[in-house]
Amino acid sequence: MPADWRPTFRTIPTRLRATLPAELQSFQWSATSWMAKAWYGNRALHYEIWLRSSAKVVEIGLHFEADALTNARLLAAFRSRAREIKRELGADVRIDEWDKGWTRVWEAFPVATPEVEETVASRFCDYVRVLEPILRDEVPSDIEWALAKPRPRRNARRAATSSRTSR
């Protein structure tokens, strides 16, 4: 198991965009050596990969780390759709309360497992693909939610620049 997951984390945004439908490709991303997060309309409601060294696992999941009421509302909404979620993501998915009034939809993988980085990257993409449409359906209307504007692709920017300069 690598101590530094940054090389793996650097590959995930491109991989994620390649596997998601167009309406889900404009996410925000941040990563350290032991944690990565992707989010859309509200950073407190994010997808996370968390290397938990002391537990010898890597956790992936959708974390609700907003205020206690929002977290409880989303926990109830996702629990009500547990059958659908487990059908799409598998029986190992857990939907539960956590620390500080936070809640989450998650699963953990032993770090000693061969190919753990590939498994985590693949499952992370599955989580975003399956859970983000549900989150958008279930996020309460009084919760701050502002989607980032899609960034133009580099080739599109170059083409636009070169067409302006060639006139």
FIVEXMI-424097 format. One record per residue: residue number from 0; residue in one letter; x, y, z of N, C-alpha, C in turn. Coordinates in steps of 0.2 Angstrom, whole numbers, plus 2048, in hexadecimal, padded with zeros to 3 digits. Example, Ala and Ser with C-alpha at 12.3 -4.5 7.8 and 13.67 -1.06 7.14 Angstrom:
<rs>
 resi resn n_xx n_yy n_zz ca_xx ca_yy ca_zz c_xx c_yy c_zz
    0    a  842  7E4  827   83E   7EA   827  842  7F0  827
    1    s  840  7F5  823   844   7FB   824  840  800  827
</rs>
This chain:
<rs>
 resi resn n_xx n_yy n_zz ca_xx ca_yy ca_zz c_xx c_yy c_zz
    0    m  804  7FA  800   800   800   800  804  806  800
    1    p  803  80B  7FC   807   811   7FC  805  815  801
    2    a  80A  819  804   809   81E   809  806  824  806
    3    d  808  825  800   805   82C   7FD  801  82A  7F7
    4    w  7FB  82B  7F8   7F6   82A   7F2  7F5  82F  7ED
    5    r  7F9  834  7EE   7F9   83A   7E9  7F9  838  7E1
    6    p  7FD  833  7E0   7FD   831   7D9  7F7  82E  7D6
    7    t  7F4  82A  7DB   7ED   827   7D9  7E8  82C  7D9
    8    f  7E8  831  7DE   7E3   836   7DE  7E3  83B  7D8
    9    r  7E9  83C  7D5   7EA   840   7CF  7E7  83D  7C9
   10    t  7E6  836  7C9   7E3   833   7C3  7DB  833  7C3
   11    i  7D8  834  7C9   7D1   833   7CA  7CD  838  7C7
   12    p  7CE  83F  7C7   7CA   843   7C4  7C9  842  7BC
   13    t  7CE  840  7B9   7CE   83F   7B1  7CA  838  7B0
   14    r  7CB  833  7B4   7C7   82D   7B4  7C0  82E  7B6
   15    l  7BF  832  7BB   7B8   834   7BD  7B4  837  7B7
   16    r  7B7  83C  7B4   7B4   840   7AF  7B2  83B  7A9
   17    a  7B7  836  7A8   7B6   832   7A2  7B0  82D  7A3
   18    t  7AE  82C  7AA   7A9   827   7AB  7A2  82A  7AD
   19    l  7A2  830  7AE   79C   834   7AF  798  837  7A9
   20    p  792  837  7AA   78E   83B   7A5  790  842  7A5
   21    a  78F  846  79F   791   84D   79F  78F  851  7A4
   22    e  789  850  7A7   786   854   7AC  789  854  7B3
   23    l  78D  84E  7B4   791   84D   7BA  799  84E  7B9
   24    q  79B  851  7B4   7A2   851   7B3  7A5  858  7B6
   25    s  7A1  85C  7B8   7A4   863   7BB  7A4  862  7C3
   26    f  7A8  85E  7C5   7A9   85E   7CD  7AF  862  7CF
   27    q  7B0  863  7D5   7B6   866   7D8  7BA  860  7DB
   28    w  7C0  861  7DC   7C5   85C   7DE  7CA  85F  7E3
   29    s  7CC  85B  7E8   7D2   85D   7EC  7D5  857  7EF
   30    a  7DB  857  7F0   7DE   850   7F2  7E5  852  7F6
   31    t  7E6  84E  7FB   7EC   84E   7FF  7F0  847  7FE
   32    s  7F4  845  802   7F8   83F   801  7F3  839  804
   33    w  7EE  83B  808   7EA   836   80B  7E3  837  80B
   34    m  7E0  83C  807   7D9   83D   806  7D8  841  800
   35    a  7D2  83F  7FD   7D0   843   7F7  7C9  844  7F7
   36    k  7C7  849  7F4   7BF   84B   7F4  7BD  84E  7EE
   37    a  7B7  84C  7EC   7B4   84F   7E6  7AD  851  7E8
   38    w  7AB  857  7E6   7A4   859   7E8  7A1  85E  7E2
   39    y  79B  85F  7E3   797   863   7DE  795  869  7E1
   40    g  78F  86A  7E3   78B   870   7E5  78D  872  7EC
   41    n  78F  86E  7F0   791   870   7F7  796  86C  7F9
   42    r  79C  86F  7FB   7A2   86B   7FD  7A1  867  804
   43    a  79C  868  808   79A   865   80E  797  85E  80C
   44    l  795  85D  806   792   857   803  796  854  7FE
   45    h  79B  850  800   7A0   84E   7FB  7A2  847  7FB
   46    y  7A5  845  7F6   7A8   83E   7F5  7AF  83E  7F8
   47    e  7B0  839  7FB   7B7   839   7FE  7BA  832  7FE
   48    i  7C1  832  7FD   7C5   82D   7FE  7CA  82E  804
   49    w  7CA  82A  809   7CD   82C   80F  7D2  826  811
   50    l  7D8  826  811   7DD   821   813  7DD  821  81B
   51    r  7DA  81C  81E   7DA   81C   825  7DF  817  827
   52    s  7E5  81A  828   7EB   815   829  7EB  811  82F
   53    s  7E8  814  835   7E8   811   83B  7E3  80B  83B
   54    a  7DE  80B  836   7D9   806   835  7DB  801  830
   55    k  7E0  803  82C   7E3   7FF   826  7DD  7FE  821
   56    v  7D9  804  820   7D4   803   81B  7D5  80A  817
   57    v  7D2  80A  811   7D0   810   80D  7C9  810  80C
   58    e  7C6  816  80E   7BF   817   80E  7BD  81B  808
   59    i  7B8  819  805   7B5   81D   800  7AE  81F  802
   60    g  7AB  824  800   7A4   826   801  7A2  82D  7FF
   61    l  79B  82D  800   798   834   800  797  836  807
   62    h  79A  83C  809   79A   83E   810  795  844  810
   63    f  791  844  815   78D   84A   817  78F  84D  81D
   64    e  793  853  81C   797   856   821  794  85E  822
   65    a  78E  85E  821   78A   865   822  788  866  829
   66    d  783  869  82A   780   86A   831  77C  863  832
   67    a  77B  862  839   778   85C   83B  771  85B  838
   68    l  76D  860  837   766   85F   834  767  85D  82D
   69    t  76B  860  829   76C   85E   822  76F  857  821
   70    n  774  855  825   776   84F   825  771  849  827
   71    a  76D  84B  82C   768   846   82E  763  845  828
   72    r  761  84B  825   75C   84A   820  75F  846  81A
   73    l  765  847  818   768   843   813  769  83C  815
   74    l  76B  83B  81B   76B   834   81D  765  830  81C
   75    a  75F  833  81F   759   830   81E  757  82F  816
   76    a  758  834  812   757   833   80B  75B  82E  808
   77    f  761  82D  80A   765   828   807  763  821  80A
   78    r  762  821  810   75F   81A   813  759  818  810
   79    s  755  81D  80E   74E   81B   80B  750  818  804
   80    r  755  819  801   757   817   7FA  75D  812  7FB
   81    a  75E  80F  800   763   80A   802  763  804  7FD
   82    r  75D  801  7FC   75C   7FC   7F7  75F  7FD  7F0
   83    e  75D  803  7ED   75F   805   7E7  767  806  7E7
   84    i  76A  809  7EC   771   80B   7ED  775  804  7ED
   85    k  772  7FF  7F1   776   7F9   7F2  775  7F5  7EB
   86    r  770  7F5  7E8   76F   7F2   7E1  774  7F5  7DD
   87    e  776  7FB  7DD   77B   7FE   7D8  782  7FD  7DA
   88    l  783  7FE  7E1   78A   7FE   7E4  78C  7F8  7E7
   89    g  787  7F4  7E9   789   7ED   7ED  787  7EE  7F4
   90    a  787  7E8  7F7   784   7E7   7FE  789  7E9  803
   91    d  78F  7EB  801   794   7ED   806  793  7F5  808
   92    v  78F  7F8  804   78E   7FF   805  78B  800  80C
   93    r  78D  805  810   78A   807   816  787  80E  816
   94    i  782  80F  819   77E   816   81A  77D  817  821
   95    d  781  81B  824   781   81C   82B  783  823  82E
   96    e  782  824  834   784   82A   838  78C  829  839
   97    w  78F  82E  83B   796   82E   83C  798  834  841
   98    d  79E  836  841   7A1   83A   846  79E  841  845
   99    k  79D  845  84A   79B   84D   84A  795  84E  847
  100    g  790  849  847   789   84A   844  78A  849  83C
  101    w  78F  847  83A   790   846   833  78D  83F  831
  102    t  78B  83E  82B   788   838   828  78C  836  822
  103    r  78B  830  81F   78F   82E   819  78C  827  816
  104    v  78D  827  810   78C   821   80C  793  81E  80A
  105    w  795  818  80C   79C   817   80C  79E  80F  80C
  106    e  7A4  80E  80A   7A7   807   80B  7AE  808  80C
  107    a  7B1  802  80F   7B8   803   810  7BC  7FD  80D
  108    f  7C2  7FD  80B   7C6   7F8   808  7CC  7F7  80B
  109    p  7CE  7F1  80D   7D5   7F0   810  7DB  7F3  80C
  110    v  7DF  7F6  80F   7E5   7F9   80B  7EA  7F4  809
  111    a  7EA  7EE  80C   7EE   7E9   80A  7EC  7E5  804
  112    t  7E6  7E6  802   7E3   7E3   7FC  7E7  7E4  7F6
  113    p  7E9  7DF  7F2   7EC   7E0   7EB  7E7  7E5  7E7
  114    e  7EA  7E9  7E3   7E6   7EE   7DF  7E2  7F2  7E3
  115    v  7E3  7F4  7E9   7DE   7F8   7ED  7DE  7FF  7EA
  116    e  7E3  802  7E7   7E2   808   7E4  7DD  808  7DE
  117    e  7DE  803  7DA   7DA   802   7D4  7D2  801  7D6
  118    t  7D1  7FD  7DB   7CB   7FC   7DE  7C8  802  7E1
  119    v  7CB  806  7E4   7C9   80C   7E7  7C7  811  7E2
  120    a  7CB  812  7DD   7CA   817   7D8  7C4  815  7D4
  121    s  7C3  80F  7D2   7BD   80C   7CF  7B7  80D  7D3
  122    r  7B7  80B  7D9   7B1   80C   7DD  7AF  813  7DE
  123    f  7B4  817  7DF   7B3   81E   7E0  7AF  821  7DA
  124    c  7B1  81F  7D4   7AD   821   7CE  7A6  81F  7CE
  125    d  7A5  818  7D0   79F   815   7D1  79A  819  7D6
  126    y  79D  81B  7DC   79A   81F   7E1  797  825  7DE
  127    v  79B  829  7DB   799   830   7D8  794  82F  7D3
  128    r  795  82A  7CE   790   829   7C9  789  827  7CC
  129    v  789  822  7D1   783   820   7D3  77F  825  7D8
  130    l  783  828  7DD   781   82C   7E2  77F  833  7E1
  131    e  783  836  7DC   782   83D   7DB  77B  83F  7D8
  132    p  778  83B  7D3   771   83C   7D1  76C  83B  7D7
  133    i  76D  837  7DC   769   836   7E2  76A  83C  7E6
  134    l  770  83E  7E7   771   844   7EB  76E  84A  7E9
  135    r  76E  84B  7E2   76B   851   7DF  763  850  7E0
  136    d  760  84A  7E0   759   849   7E1  757  84B  7E8
  137    e  75C  849  7ED   75A   849   7F4  75C  84F  7F8
  138    v  761  853  7F5   764   859   7F9  75E  85E  7FA
  139    p  75D  860  800   757   864   802  758  86B  7FF
  140    s  752  86E  7FD   752   874   7F9  755  87A  7FD
  141    d  756  879  803   758   87F   807  760  87E  808
  142    i  763  87A  805   76A   879   806  76E  87C  800
  143    e  773  880  802   777   883   7FD  77A  87E  7F8
  144    w  779  880  7F2   77B   87B   7EC  77C  87F  7E6
  145    a  782  880  7E4   784   884   7DE  789  880  7DA
  146    l  787  87D  7D5   78C   879   7D0  791  87E  7CD
  147    a  797  87B  7CD   79C   87F   7C9  79B  87F  7C2
  148    k  79D  884  7BE   79C   884   7B7  7A1  87F  7B4
  149    p  79F  87C  7AF   7A4   877   7AB  7AA  87B  7A8
  150    r  7B0  879  7A9   7B5   87C   7A6  7B6  87A  79F
  151    p  7B8  87E  79A   7B9   87C   794  7BF  877  793
  152    r  7BE  873  78F   7C4   86E   78E  7CA  872  78B
  153    r  7D0  870  78C   7D6   873   78A  7D6  874  782
  154    n  7D4  86F  77F   7D4   86F   777  7CF  875  775
  155    a  7C9  875  778   7C4   87A   776  7C7  881  778
  156    r  7CA  882  77D   7CD   889   77E  7D2  88A  779
  157    r  7D7  886  777   7DC   887   772  7D9  889  76C
  158    a  7D4  885  76A   7D0   886   764  7CD  88D  764
  159    a  7CA  88F  769   7C7   896   769  7CC  89B  769
  160    t  7D2  89A  76D   7D7   89F   76D  7DA  8A0  766
  161    s  7DC  89A  762   7DF   89A   75C  7DA  89D  757
  162    s  7D4  89C  757   7CF   89F   752  7CF  8A7  753
  163    r  7CF  8A9  75A   7CF   8B0   75B  7D6  8B3  758
  164    t  7DB  8B0  759   7E2   8B3   757  7E3  8B3  750
  165    s  7DF  8AE  74C   7E0   8AD   745  7DC  8B2  741
  166    r  7D8  8B6  744   7D3   8BB   740  7D7  8C1  73E
</rs>
